[in-house]
Amino acid sequence: MTDAIPFRVFGHPRSGNHLLAYTVWRTFCPDADLSVSSLGGTGHWSGRQNGDEHYCGGTGAEAGRVRYGRILGRRLHDFPAQGVSYTNAIYIIRDGRDVALSLYRWTEMRHVERRQDDLETYLRTPVDWTGTPATRRAESADDWLVWDHWREHVQAWVATNALMVRYENLVLRPDLVMARVARHFGLPSPENVQAPEPVGWNPSQQPRVQRWKTELPPSLRQLFDQRVPSNFVGRWSPSLVKG
């Protein structure tokens, strides 16, 4: 069953990595169930407790033993490695304004001493992690804000030969996205693509797009515009709805 998926998923934290993985499995391996069974080993490095490798649902002989790692890339949140080909990779891009809100909403993604910060404070304070909040930032690293980290992460991956897909398009038109994935990797054309549903770590509600329009105050919208060029590839608008 797992050999039917010839690629791995990568993305910035809170960009819909598990949502994409789940949609892929449900589309091309419809008997699979990738519900998360444990939260051990996730979260910010300051409060992280590494547990056993996480296993998810499955059917038949693989019930309970289908690893997310079979489709989620190893170290899926890292920056791409230099000199490595990513022809077998999908990178999912989500608008950074919604990425930031999602990071903030899940308190385990914040340093234990910063879990009481308000949104304004959180987004104006340099991140103390790199790649993923589980990896401590080197003291000599740049003092990036969340949006700096997201911008550089997206920019680095866009420069690779990985297939790029957008979170928002996956939520709004999963049929187009899965058809594009199938064409790119030579998979059978999907016949029945279901709407994405909440999956992964800390799914709060049905996947939505552009929550930032109602939840991000003007002061932080201005900060985002200061840190991210207006033509940056990571920004999303409804005009970009396509596979």
Accessible surface in RSA format (square Angstrom, percent):
REM  Atomic radii and reference values for relative SASA: ProtOr
REM  Chains: A
REM  Algorithm: Lee & Richards
REM  Probe-radius: 1.40
REM  Slices: 20
REM RES _ NUM      All-atoms   Total-Side   Main-Chain    Non-polar    All polar
REM                ABS   REL    ABS   REL    ABS   REL    ABS   REL    ABS   REL
RES MET A   1    86.23  44.7  30.67  20.3  55.56 132.3  36.46  31.0  49.77  65.9
RES THR A   2    16.60  11.8  13.75  13.9   2.85   6.8   3.34   4.5  13.26  20.0
RES ASP A   3   127.79  89.5 100.31  99.8  27.48  65.0  39.31  92.5  88.47  88.2
RES ALA A   4    50.30  46.3  32.94  50.8  17.37  39.5  45.35  63.9   4.96  13.1
RES ILE A   5     5.28   3.0   0.06   0.0   5.23  12.6   0.06   0.0   5.23  14.2
RES PRO A   6    62.18  45.3  39.48  36.0  22.70  82.5  52.37  43.2   9.81  61.0
RES PHE A   7     0.69   0.3   0.00   0.0   0.69   1.8   0.69   0.4   0.00   0.0
RES ARG A   8    68.12  28.6  68.12  34.7   0.00   0.0  18.65  25.5  49.47  30.0
RES VAL A   9     0.00   0.0   0.00   0.0   0.00   0.0   0.00   0.0   0.00   0.0
RES PHE A  10    23.65  11.8  23.65  14.6   0.00   0.0  23.65  14.3   0.00   0.0
RES GLY A  11     0.00   0.0   0.00   N/A   0.00   0.0   0.00   0.0   0.00   0.0
RES HIS A  12     0.61   0.3   0.61   0.4   0.00   0.0   0.61   0.6   0.00   0.0
RES PRO A  13     3.30   2.4   2.88   2.6   0.42   1.5   3.30   2.7   0.00   0.0
RES ARG A  14    45.96  19.3  35.23  18.0  10.73  25.6  12.97  17.7  33.00  20.0
RES SER A  15     0.82   0.7   0.82   1.1   0.00   0.0   0.00   0.0   0.82   1.1
RES GLY A  16    14.08  17.4   0.00   N/A  14.08  17.4  10.46  28.7   3.62   8.1
RES ASN A  17     6.02   4.1   4.27   4.1   1.75   4.2   0.27   0.6   5.75   5.6
RES HIS A  18    24.90  13.6  23.97  16.7   0.94   2.4  19.65  20.2   5.26   6.1
RES LEU A  19    11.56   6.4  10.37   7.4   1.18   3.0  10.37   7.3   1.18   3.2
RES LEU A  20     0.00   0.0   0.00   0.0   0.00   0.0   0.00   0.0   0.00   0.0
RES ALA A  21     0.00   0.0   0.00   0.0   0.00   0.0   0.00   0.0   0.00   0.0
RES TYR A  22    23.71  11.1  23.54  13.4   0.18   0.5   3.66   2.8  20.05  24.7
RES THR A  23     1.05   0.7   1.05   1.1   0.00   0.0   0.95   1.3   0.11   0.2
RES VAL A  24     0.00   0.0   0.00   0.0   0.00   0.0   0.00   0.0   0.00   0.0
RES TRP A  25     2.28   0.9   2.28   1.1   0.00   0.0   2.28   1.2   0.00   0.0
RES ARG A  26    35.02  14.7  28.43  14.5   6.59  15.7  20.80  28.4  14.21   8.6
RES THR A  27    21.77  15.5   2.39   2.4  19.38  46.2   1.67   2.2  20.09  30.4
RES PHE A  28    33.08  16.5   9.77   6.1  23.30  60.6  13.32   8.1  19.76  56.5
RES CYS A  29     8.94   6.8   3.62   4.0   5.32  12.5   6.29  15.9   2.66   2.9
RES PRO A  30    99.19  72.3  78.20  71.3  20.99  76.3  78.21  64.6  20.98 130.4
RES ASP A  31   100.22  70.2  90.77  90.3   9.45  22.3  18.01  42.4  82.21  82.0
RES ALA A  32    12.37  11.4   0.00   0.0  12.37  28.1   0.04   0.1  12.33  32.7
RES ASP A  33    58.64  41.1  58.01  57.7   0.62   1.5  20.30  47.8  38.34  38.2
RES LEU A  34     1.01   0.6   0.55   0.4   0.46   1.1   0.55   0.4   0.46   1.2
RES SER A  35    59.41  50.2  54.97  73.4   4.44  10.2  36.06  76.8  23.36  32.7
RES VAL A  36    39.52  26.0  10.73   9.7  28.79  69.4  10.73   9.3  28.79  78.1
RES SER A  37    85.17  72.0  43.56  58.1  41.61  95.9  46.28  98.6  38.89  54.5
RES SER A  38    49.58  41.9  40.48  54.0   9.10  21.0  31.49  67.0  18.09  25.3
RES LEU A  39    95.50  53.2  83.42  59.7  12.08  30.4  83.99  59.0  11.51  31.0
RES GLY A  40    34.27  42.3   0.00   N/A  34.27  42.3  30.81  84.5   3.46   7.7
RES GLY A  41     8.55  10.5   0.00   N/A   8.55  10.5   2.52   6.9   6.03  13.5
RES THR A  42    20.09  14.3   9.75   9.9  10.35  24.7  11.94  16.0   8.15  12.3
RES GLY A  43     2.94   3.6   0.00   N/A   2.94   3.6   0.64   1.7   2.30   5.1
RES HIS A  44     1.94   1.1   1.22   0.8   0.72   1.8   0.87   0.9   1.06   1.2
RES TRP A  45    58.59  23.5  41.80  20.2  16.79  39.4  42.19  22.5  16.40  26.6
RES SER A  46    33.90  28.6   3.61   4.8  30.28  69.8   8.03  17.1  25.87  36.2
RES GLY A  47    38.51  47.5   0.00   N/A  38.51  47.5  16.26  44.6  22.25  49.8
RES ARG A  48    88.02  37.0  62.83  32.0  25.18  60.0  11.32  15.5  76.70  46.5
RES GLN A  49   147.47  82.5 138.26 101.0   9.20  21.9  46.37  98.7 101.09  76.7
RES ASN A  50   121.23  83.6  86.37  83.5  34.87  84.0  30.54  73.5  90.69  87.7
RES GLY A  51    51.91  64.0   0.00   N/A  51.91  64.0  27.71  76.1  24.19  54.2
RES ASP A  52   132.19  92.6 115.08 114.5  17.11  40.5  36.11  85.0  96.08  95.8
RES GLU A  53   104.68  60.1  82.62  62.5  22.06  52.5  40.30  77.9  64.38  52.6
RES HIS A  54    47.27  25.8  41.07  28.5   6.19  15.8  32.58  33.6  14.69  17.1
RES TYR A  55    58.08  27.1  53.61  30.5   4.47  11.6  30.86  23.2  27.23  33.6
RES CYS A  56     3.22   2.4   1.03   1.2   2.19   5.1   2.19   5.5   1.03   1.1
RES GLY A  57    20.15  24.8   0.00   N/A  20.15  24.8  17.66  48.5   2.49   5.6
RES GLY A  58    15.17  18.7   0.00   N/A  15.17  18.7   0.00   0.0  15.17  34.0
RES THR A  59    65.15  46.3  56.34  57.1   8.81  21.0  48.67  65.4  16.48  24.9
RES GLY A  60    67.36  83.1   0.00   N/A  67.36  83.1  45.30 124.3  22.06  49.4
RES ALA A  61   112.81 103.7  65.17 100.6  47.64 108.4  78.34 110.3  34.47  91.3
RES GLU A  62    64.44  37.0  63.82  48.3   0.62   1.5  28.95  56.0  35.48  29.0
RES ALA A  63    57.95  53.3  42.22  65.2  15.73  35.8  42.62  60.0  15.33  40.6
RES GLY A  64    37.23  45.9   0.00   N/A  37.23  45.9  27.71  76.0   9.52  21.3
RES ARG A  65   147.05  61.7 133.15  67.9  13.90  33.1  48.96  66.9  98.09  59.4
RES VAL A  66     1.92   1.3   0.00   0.0   1.92   4.6   1.92   1.7   0.00   0.0
RES ARG A  67    74.29  31.2  73.45  37.4   0.84   2.0   7.02   9.6  67.27  40.8
RES TYR A  68    13.90   6.5  13.40   7.6   0.51   1.3  13.48  10.1   0.43   0.5
RES GLY A  69    37.10  45.8   0.00   N/A  37.10  45.8  18.96  52.0  18.14  40.6
RES ARG A  70    74.83  31.4  73.69  37.6   1.14   2.7  14.59  19.9  60.24  36.5
RES ILE A  71     0.11   0.1   0.11   0.1   0.00   0.0   0.11   0.1   0.00   0.0
RES LEU A  72     8.93   5.0   7.97   5.7   0.97   2.4   7.97   5.6   0.97   2.6
RES GLY A  73     3.63   4.5   0.00   N/A   3.63   4.5   0.37   1.0   3.27   7.3
RES ARG A  74   205.51  86.3 179.33  91.4  26.17  62.3  82.49 112.7 123.02  74.6
RES ARG A  75   137.61  57.8 115.31  58.8  22.30  53.1  47.55  65.0  90.06  54.6
RES LEU A  76    31.57  17.6  31.42  22.5   0.15   0.4  31.42  22.1   0.15   0.4
RES HIS A  77    33.60  18.4  32.69  22.7   0.91   2.3  13.70  14.1  19.90  23.2
RES ASP A  78    37.13  26.0  36.58  36.4   0.55   1.3  16.75  39.4  20.38  20.3
RES PHE A  79    61.29  30.7  47.32  29.3  13.97  36.4  47.32  28.7  13.97  40.0
RES PRO A  80    24.05  17.5   8.53   7.8  15.52  56.4   8.83   7.3  15.22  94.6
RES ALA A  81    55.00  50.6  40.64  62.7  14.36  32.7  48.65  68.5   6.35  16.8
RES GLN A  82   180.62 101.0 150.57 110.0  30.05  71.5  60.67 129.1 119.95  91.0
RES GLY A  83    91.64 113.0   0.00   N/A  91.64 113.0  45.11 123.8  46.53 104.2
RES VAL A  84    77.55  51.0  58.72  53.2  18.84  45.4  62.86  54.6  14.69  39.9
RES SER A  85    72.40  61.2  49.40  65.9  23.01  53.0  48.02 102.3  24.39  34.2
RES TYR A  86    22.33  10.4  22.33  12.7   0.00   0.0  12.43   9.3   9.89  12.2
RES THR A  87    84.90  60.4  76.00  77.0   8.90  21.2  52.31  70.3  32.59  49.3
RES ASN A  88    79.06  54.5  77.89  75.3   1.17   2.8  20.72  49.9  58.34  56.4
RES ALA A  89     0.30   0.3   0.30   0.5   0.00   0.0   0.30   0.4   0.00   0.0
RES ILE A  90     0.00   0.0   0.00   0.0   0.00   0.0   0.00   0.0   0.00   0.0
RES TYR A  91     0.42   0.2   0.42   0.2   0.00   0.0   0.00   0.0   0.42   0.5
RES ILE A  92     0.51   0.3   0.00   0.0   0.51   1.2   0.00   0.0   0.51   1.4
RES ILE A  93     4.17   2.4   3.17   2.4   1.00   2.4   4.02   2.9   0.15   0.4
RES ARG A  94    18.49   7.8  18.22   9.3   0.27   0.6   0.02   0.0  18.46  11.2
RES ASP A  95     0.62   0.4   0.61   0.6   0.01   0.0   0.45   1.0   0.17   0.2
RES GLY A  96     0.01   0.0   0.00   N/A   0.01   0.0   0.00   0.0   0.01   0.0
RES ARG A  97    20.72   8.7  20.72  10.6   0.00   0.0   0.54   0.7  20.19  12.2
RES ASP A  98     2.23   1.6   2.23   2.2   0.00   0.0   0.60   1.4   1.63   1.6
RES VAL A  99     0.10   0.1   0.10   0.1   0.00   0.0   0.10   0.1   0.00   0.0
RES ALA A 100     0.00   0.0   0.00   0.0   0.00   0.0   0.00   0.0   0.00   0.0
RES LEU A 101     5.66   3.2   5.60   4.0   0.07   0.2   5.60   3.9   0.07   0.2
RES SER A 102     7.70   6.5   6.98   9.3   0.73   1.7   0.34   0.7   7.37  10.3
RES LEU A 103     0.08   0.0   0.08   0.1   0.00   0.0   0.08   0.1   0.00   0.0
RES TYR A 104    47.24  22.1  47.24  26.9   0.00   0.0  28.16  21.2  19.09  23.5
RES ARG A 105    82.88  34.8  58.22  29.7  24.66  58.7  53.10  72.6  29.78  18.0
RES TRP A 106    16.72   6.7  16.11   7.8   0.60   1.4  10.35   5.5   6.37  10.3
RES THR A 107    58.34  41.5  57.36  58.1   0.98   2.3  32.44  43.6  25.90  39.2
RES GLU A 108    65.27  37.5  65.12  49.3   0.15   0.4  17.12  33.1  48.16  39.3
RES MET A 109    13.51   7.0  13.12   8.7   0.39   0.9   8.86   7.5   4.65   6.2
RES ARG A 110    10.62   4.5   8.36   4.3   2.26   5.4   2.94   4.0   7.68   4.7
RES HIS A 111    33.53  18.3  31.36  21.8   2.16   5.5  15.22  15.7  18.30  21.3
RES VAL A 112    70.13  46.1  50.61  45.8  19.52  47.0  50.61  44.0  19.52  52.9
RES GLU A 113   149.21  85.7 113.46  85.8  35.75  85.1  42.12  81.5 107.08  87.4
RES ARG A 114    42.16  17.7  41.97  21.4   0.19   0.5  31.39  42.9  10.77   6.5
RES ARG A 115    69.48  29.2  60.45  30.8   9.03  21.5  19.71  26.9  49.77  30.2
RES GLN A 116   171.59  96.0 143.06 104.6  28.53  67.9  67.45 143.6 104.14  79.0
RES ASP A 117    32.41  22.7  25.48  25.4   6.93  16.4   4.60  10.8  27.81  27.7
RES ASP A 118    83.42  58.4  76.86  76.5   6.56  15.5  39.06  91.9  44.37  44.2
RES LEU A 119    28.72  16.0  26.14  18.7   2.57   6.5  26.14  18.4   2.57   6.9
RES GLU A 120    57.64  33.1  55.82  42.2   1.82   4.3  39.57  76.5  18.07  14.8
RES THR A 121    61.79  43.9  55.87  56.6   5.91  14.1  38.39  51.6  23.40  35.4
RES TYR A 122     5.61   2.6   5.30   3.0   0.31   0.8   5.26   4.0   0.35   0.4
RES LEU A 123     0.84   0.5   0.24   0.2   0.60   1.5   0.24   0.2   0.60   1.6
RES ARG A 124   108.88  45.7  88.76  45.2  20.12  47.9  39.37  53.8  69.51  42.1
RES THR A 125    42.24  30.0  40.48  41.0   1.76   4.2  30.64  41.2  11.59  17.5
RES PRO A 126    52.82  38.5  46.46  42.4   6.36  23.1  46.46  38.4   6.36  39.5
RES VAL A 127     3.75   2.5   2.65   2.4   1.10   2.6   3.32   2.9   0.43   1.2
RES ASP A 128    33.59  23.5  33.36  33.2   0.23   0.5  25.39  59.8   8.20   8.2
RES TRP A 129     6.09   2.4   4.75   2.3   1.34   3.1   0.10   0.1   5.99   9.7
RES THR A 130    51.82  36.9  50.64  51.3   1.18   2.8  32.56  43.7  19.26  29.1
RES GLY A 131     2.73   3.4   0.00   N/A   2.73   3.4   2.73   7.5   0.00   0.0
RES THR A 132    26.61  18.9  26.61  27.0   0.00   0.0  16.59  22.3  10.02  15.1
RES PRO A 133     1.11   0.8   1.11   1.0   0.00   0.0   1.11   0.9   0.00   0.0
RES ALA A 134    25.68  23.6  11.11  17.1  14.57  33.1  11.11  15.6  14.57  38.6
RES THR A 135    45.16  32.1  41.65  42.2   3.51   8.4  34.71  46.6  10.45  15.8
RES ARG A 136   147.36  61.9 129.94  66.2  17.42  41.5  40.44  55.3 106.92  64.8
RES ARG A 137    42.88  18.0  36.64  18.7   6.24  14.9   5.31   7.3  37.57  22.8
RES ALA A 138    62.03  57.0  48.11  74.2  13.92  31.7  59.16  83.3   2.87   7.6
RES GLU A 139   145.70  83.6 120.46  91.1  25.24  60.1  68.65 132.8  77.04  62.9
RES SER A 140   110.46  93.3  72.37  96.6  38.09  87.8  57.02 121.4  53.44  74.9
RES ALA A 141    40.74  37.5  22.86  35.3  17.88  40.7  32.88  46.3   7.86  20.8
RES ASP A 142    95.00  66.5  83.24  82.9  11.75  27.8  18.11  42.6  76.89  76.7
RES ASP A 143    94.60  66.3  73.04  72.7  21.56  51.0  19.08  44.9  75.53  75.3
RES TRP A 144    67.11  26.9  67.04  32.5   0.07   0.2  56.59  30.2  10.52  17.1
RES LEU A 145    14.87   8.3  14.87  10.6   0.00   0.0  14.87  10.4   0.00   0.0
RES VAL A 146     0.28   0.2   0.24   0.2   0.04   0.1   0.24   0.2   0.04   0.1
RES TRP A 147     0.95   0.4   0.57   0.3   0.37   0.9   0.57   0.3   0.37   0.6
RES ASP A 148     4.88   3.4   4.88   4.9   0.00   0.0   1.76   4.1   3.12   3.1
RES HIS A 149     0.78   0.4   0.78   0.5   0.00   0.0   0.78   0.8   0.00   0.0
RES TRP A 150     0.40   0.2   0.40   0.2   0.00   0.0   0.02   0.0   0.38   0.6
RES ARG A 151    43.13  18.1  43.13  22.0   0.00   0.0   9.65  13.2  33.48  20.3
RES GLU A 152    46.24  26.5  44.30  33.5   1.94   4.6   5.40  10.4  40.85  33.3
RES HIS A 153     0.00   0.0   0.00   0.0   0.00   0.0   0.00   0.0   0.00   0.0
RES VAL A 154     0.87   0.6   0.87   0.8   0.00   0.0   0.87   0.8   0.00   0.0
RES GLN A 155    95.28  53.3  91.55  66.9   3.73   8.9  29.51  62.8  65.77  49.9
RES ALA A 156    33.01  30.4  20.10  31.0  12.91  29.4  29.90  42.1   3.11   8.2
RES TRP A 157     2.94   1.2   2.94   1.4   0.00   0.0   2.94   1.6   0.00   0.0
RES VAL A 158    57.15  37.6  42.79  38.7  14.36  34.6  42.79  37.2  14.36  39.0
RES ALA A 159    90.08  82.8  48.64  75.1  41.43  94.2  59.49  83.8  30.59  81.0
RES THR A 160    35.59  25.3  13.70  13.9  21.89  52.2  22.61  30.4  12.98  19.6
RES ASN A 161    76.53  52.8  55.47  53.6  21.06  50.7  42.34 101.9  34.20  33.1
RES ALA A 162    10.72   9.9   0.00   0.0  10.72  24.4   0.03   0.0  10.69  28.3
RES LEU A 163    11.77   6.6   8.58   6.1   3.20   8.0  11.47   8.1   0.30   0.8
RES MET A 164    38.05  19.7  33.29  22.0   4.75  11.3  33.38  28.4   4.66   6.2
RES VAL A 165     1.91   1.3   0.00   0.0   1.91   4.6   1.91   1.7   0.00   0.0
RES ARG A 166    38.67  16.2  37.50  19.1   1.16   2.8   9.75  13.3  28.92  17.5
RES TYR A 167    12.79   6.0  12.79   7.3   0.00   0.0   4.52   3.4   8.26  10.2
RES GLU A 168     1.17   0.7   1.17   0.9   0.00   0.0   0.21   0.4   0.96   0.8
RES ASN A 169     3.86   2.7   3.86   3.7   0.00   0.0   0.04   0.1   3.82   3.7
RES LEU A 170     0.00   0.0   0.00   0.0   0.00   0.0   0.00   0.0   0.00   0.0
RES VAL A 171    23.80  15.7  12.00  10.9  11.80  28.4  12.00  10.4  11.80  32.0
RES LEU A 172    80.06  44.6  58.97  42.2  21.08  53.0  61.29  43.0  18.76  50.5
RES ARG A 173    95.62  40.1  95.55  48.7   0.07   0.2  27.05  37.0  68.57  41.6
RES PRO A 174    14.49  10.6  14.49  13.2   0.00   0.0  14.49  12.0   0.00   0.0
RES ASP A 175    57.40  40.2  54.11  53.9   3.28   7.8  31.21  73.4  26.19  26.1
RES LEU A 176    62.97  35.1  60.93  43.6   2.04   5.1  61.11  42.9   1.87   5.0
RES VAL A 177     0.00   0.0   0.00   0.0   0.00   0.0   0.00   0.0   0.00   0.0
RES MET A 178     0.00   0.0   0.00   0.0   0.00   0.0   0.00   0.0   0.00   0.0
RES ALA A 179    27.39  25.2  26.23  40.5   1.15   2.6  26.86  37.8   0.53   1.4
RES ARG A 180    73.52  30.9  73.18  37.3   0.34   0.8  17.93  24.5  55.58  33.7
RES VAL A 181     0.00   0.0   0.00   0.0   0.00   0.0   0.00   0.0   0.00   0.0
RES ALA A 182     1.82   1.7   1.66   2.6   0.15   0.3   1.69   2.4   0.13   0.3
RES ARG A 183   173.09  72.7 142.81  72.8  30.29  72.1  82.36 112.6  90.73  55.0
RES HIS A 184    93.59  51.2  60.11  41.8  33.48  85.7  45.14  46.5  48.45  56.4
RES PHE A 185    35.87  17.9  12.07   7.5  23.80  61.9  18.76  11.4  17.11  49.0
RES GLY A 186    68.99  85.1   0.00   N/A  68.99  85.1  36.39  99.9  32.60  73.0
RES LEU A 187    31.15  17.3  18.61  13.3  12.54  31.5  19.04  13.4  12.11  32.6
RES PRO A 188   107.55  78.4  94.43  86.1  13.13  47.7 105.96  87.5   1.60   9.9
RES SER A 189    91.11  77.0  71.40  95.3  19.71  45.4  44.99  95.8  46.11  64.6
RES PRO A 190    28.03  20.4   2.55   2.3  25.48  92.6   9.85   8.1  18.18 113.0
RES GLU A 191   179.60 103.1 134.44 101.7  45.16 107.5  55.03 106.4 124.57 101.7
RES ASN A 192   109.38  75.4  94.10  90.9  15.28  36.8  31.31  75.3  78.07  75.5
RES VAL A 193    31.34  20.6   5.05   4.6  26.29  63.4   5.05   4.4  26.29  71.3
RES GLN A 194    89.02  49.8  80.17  58.6   8.85  21.1  24.56  52.3  64.46  48.9
RES ALA A 195    71.01  65.3  56.84  87.7  14.17  32.2  57.03  80.3  13.99  37.0
RES PRO A 196     4.63   3.4   2.69   2.5   1.94   7.0   2.82   2.3   1.81  11.2
RES GLU A 197    65.35  37.5  65.33  49.4   0.02   0.0  15.25  29.5  50.10  40.9
RES PRO A 198    53.18  38.8  34.34  31.3  18.84  68.5  37.47  30.9  15.71  97.6
RES VAL A 199    25.69  16.9   6.66   6.0  19.03  45.9  11.42   9.9  14.27  38.7
RES GLY A 200     7.37   9.1   0.00   N/A   7.37   9.1   1.21   3.3   6.16  13.8
RES TRP A 201    37.81  15.2  34.22  16.6   3.59   8.4  21.81  11.6  16.00  26.0
RES ASN A 202    56.72  39.1  45.38  43.9  11.34  27.3   8.64  20.8  48.08  46.5
RES PRO A 203    65.16  47.5  35.38  32.2  29.78 108.3  44.14  36.4  21.02 130.6
RES SER A 204    79.62  67.3  39.01  52.1  40.61  93.5  37.14  79.1  42.47  59.5
RES GLN A 205    80.98  45.3  64.67  47.3  16.32  38.8  31.49  67.0  49.49  37.5
RES GLN A 206    99.40  55.6  92.91  67.9   6.49  15.5  53.82 114.6  45.57  34.6
RES PRO A 207    20.78  15.1   6.49   5.9  14.29  51.9  12.49  10.3   8.29  51.5
RES ARG A 208   100.85  42.3  94.03  47.9   6.82  16.2  38.22  52.2  62.63  38.0
RES VAL A 209    34.37  22.6  19.24  17.4  15.13  36.5  19.65  17.1  14.72  39.9
RES GLN A 210    29.03  16.2  22.11  16.2   6.92  16.5   5.77  12.3  23.26  17.6
RES ARG A 211    22.65   9.5  21.66  11.0   0.99   2.4   3.54   4.8  19.11  11.6
RES TRP A 212    21.12   8.5  21.12  10.2   0.00   0.0  21.10  11.3   0.01   0.0
RES LYS A 213   105.77  51.6  92.53  56.8  13.24  31.5  46.52  41.9  59.25  63.1
RES THR A 214   114.64  81.5  76.87  77.9  37.77  90.0  78.82 105.9  35.81  54.1
RES GLU A 215    63.15  36.3  43.41  32.8  19.74  47.0  32.02  61.9  31.13  25.4
RES LEU A 216     3.74   2.1   0.00   0.0   3.74   9.4   0.54   0.4   3.19   8.6
RES PRO A 217    49.95  36.4  42.69  38.9   7.26  26.4  49.59  40.9   0.36   2.2
RES PRO A 218   111.43  81.2 105.10  95.8   6.33  23.0 106.92  88.3   4.51  28.1
RES SER A 219    45.38  38.3  37.80  50.4   7.58  17.5  38.77  82.6   6.61   9.3
RES LEU A 220     0.00   0.0   0.00   0.0   0.00   0.0   0.00   0.0   0.00   0.0
RES ARG A 221    81.57  34.3  81.00  41.3   0.58   1.4  25.10  34.3  56.47  34.2
RES GLN A 222   110.99  62.1 106.81  78.1   4.18  10.0  26.13  55.6  84.86  64.4
RES LEU A 223     8.08   4.5   7.06   5.1   1.02   2.6   7.79   5.5   0.29   0.8
RES PHE A 224     0.22   0.1   0.22   0.1   0.00   0.0   0.22   0.1   0.00   0.0
RES ASP A 225    80.69  56.5  63.04  62.7  17.64  41.7  24.39  57.4  56.30  56.1
RES GLN A 226   124.57  69.7  85.83  62.7  38.74  92.2  40.66  86.5  83.91  63.6
RES ARG A 227    83.58  35.1  74.59  38.0   8.99  21.4  11.02  15.1  72.55  44.0
RES VAL A 228     0.88   0.6   0.00   0.0   0.88   2.1   0.31   0.3   0.57   1.5
RES PRO A 229    69.61  50.7  57.59  52.5  12.03  43.7  68.84  56.8   0.77   4.8
RES SER A 230   101.52  85.8  76.83 102.5  24.70  56.9  44.60  95.0  56.93  79.8
RES ASN A 231   133.77  92.2 103.12  99.6  30.65  73.8  42.42 102.1  91.35  88.3
RES PHE A 232    21.88  10.9  12.33   7.6   9.55  24.9  16.66  10.1   5.23  15.0
RES VAL A 233    58.75  38.7  48.08  43.5  10.66  25.7  56.12  48.8   2.63   7.1
RES GLY A 234     0.11   0.1   0.00   N/A   0.11   0.1   0.00   0.0   0.11   0.2
RES ARG A 235    39.64  16.6  36.09  18.4   3.55   8.5  16.07  22.0  23.57  14.3
RES TRP A 236     7.86   3.2   1.93   0.9   5.93  13.9   3.35   1.8   4.51   7.3
RES SER A 237    44.96  38.0  44.78  59.8   0.17   0.4  35.49  75.6   9.47  13.3
RES PRO A 238    82.77  60.3  73.43  66.9   9.35  34.0  73.63  60.8   9.14  56.8
RES SER A 239   103.93  87.8  60.97  81.4  42.96  99.0  59.56 126.8  44.37  62.2
RES LEU A 240    54.07  30.1  53.18  38.0   0.89   2.2  53.84  37.8   0.23   0.6
RES VAL A 241    52.08  34.3  31.43  28.5  20.65  49.8  31.43  27.3  20.65  56.0
RES LYS A 242   133.51  65.1 133.22  81.7   0.28   0.7  77.97  70.2  55.54  59.2
RES GLY A 243    17.14  21.1   0.00   N/A  17.14  21.1   9.41  25.8   7.74  17.3
END  Absolute sums over single chains surface
CHAIN  1 A    11471.8       8831.3       2640.4       5729.2       5742.6
END  Absolute sums over all chains
TOTAL         11471.8       8831.3       2640.4       5729.2       5742.6
